[in-house]
Amino acid sequence: VQLQASGGGLVQPGGSLRLSCAASGSIVSINGMGWYRQAPGKQRELVAVIYSDGSTWAVDSVKGRFAISRDNAKNTVYLQMNSLKPDDTAVYYCNLVPARPSWGQGTLVTVSS
């Protein structure tokens, strides 16, 4: 299954974006699906995870602001990002959890006034 992230862009602080991760095949049998991000000069970090039972996890810095969801019928995972901050600026990637070695291109989110 190949994954393609989209939905990034330029947004002002306090704004919202919804990222989509479209899979080339069924994700029903995949347990953990995650969103990762890599900010300039920093290591890639796991931001949020959703498991096949619907449970989720998010890193402390985005709790209460970001929400991950999945639509198995559409083979898509979403990341709703609200109250965006400049520190959220990064390239966002989707991957399995644990991550597979190969990464897609990601989608750039820039939070700036």
N, C-alpha and C positions, 0 to 999 in steps of 0.2 A: 504494500500500500504506500503510495506516494502522497505527501502532504503539501499543500500550497496555502501559505498565509496571505491574507489581503486585508484591506480596510484602513491601513495607516494613512497618516497625513499630518498636516500642520493644524494645530489647535491652540487656542489661547488657554492660559491657566484657568482652571475651573470648568473647562469644557468637557465634552464627552466624545468618545469614539467607540465603535464596535468593530472588533476584529473578527474575521472568519478564517477558519482552517478547513479547507475542502480536501477530503480524502478521495483518492482515485478508486477506492473499493470500500467494501463494508467495514465499518468500525465496531460492529456489534460485539465481535469476539475480543476486541482490544480492551483490556482492563483500564489502565491509566493513560489518559490523554492530557497533555500539559501545554501550557504556554510558558515560554522562556523569553528572556530579554538580555540584550548586551548593550550597555551604554558605552559611549566613547571612553577608551582607556580602562575599561573595567572588564572583569570576567563575566561570562554568561551566567545568569542565575535563573532558577526555576521560580516562576511567579505564581502560578496556580495550576491545580490538578483537578480533574474530575474522573471518578472511577465508574465502572460499569453499573454499580449499584446506586449511582447518583450522588454519592458522598463527594465532598470537595475539600480542598485544602488551599490556603493562600498564604503567601509570605506576609509577615506582619506589616510591612510598609504599604501594602495595598488593601489590607482587610478593611471592609466597610466601604471601599470605593470601587473595587473591581469584582466582577462576578463571572464565573466560568459556567458554561452550559454546553450540552451536547444534544444533537438531534440525530439519532441513529438512522432514522428514515432518510435523512438527507446526507448522511455521511459527513457531517459538519460539526465542528466544535467552535464555540464563540467565546469571545472575551469582551464583556461590556465594561468599559472603563469610564468612570465618572469622576468628577472633582479632580481632574488631571493637574499634575504639578510639573514644573520644569524638570524635577528629578526623575520623572517618568520617561523622559526623552531617551529613546533607545531603538534598536532594531528588535522587533518581536518575532519570535519563531514558534512554530508548533512542532511537537514531537511526542513520541511515546514517553511514558514514565515507567521504568527508567528509559533514558533517551537512547535511541539508536545512533550509531556512529555518524550516519549521513544526515546533513542538515539542508533544508531548503534555503531559498534566498531570503526569507523573512520579509517583514514589512516595516518601514520606518515610521515611527511616531515621534513627532517633534512638538514639544509643548513650549510655546514662547509667545510673548506679547509683541 
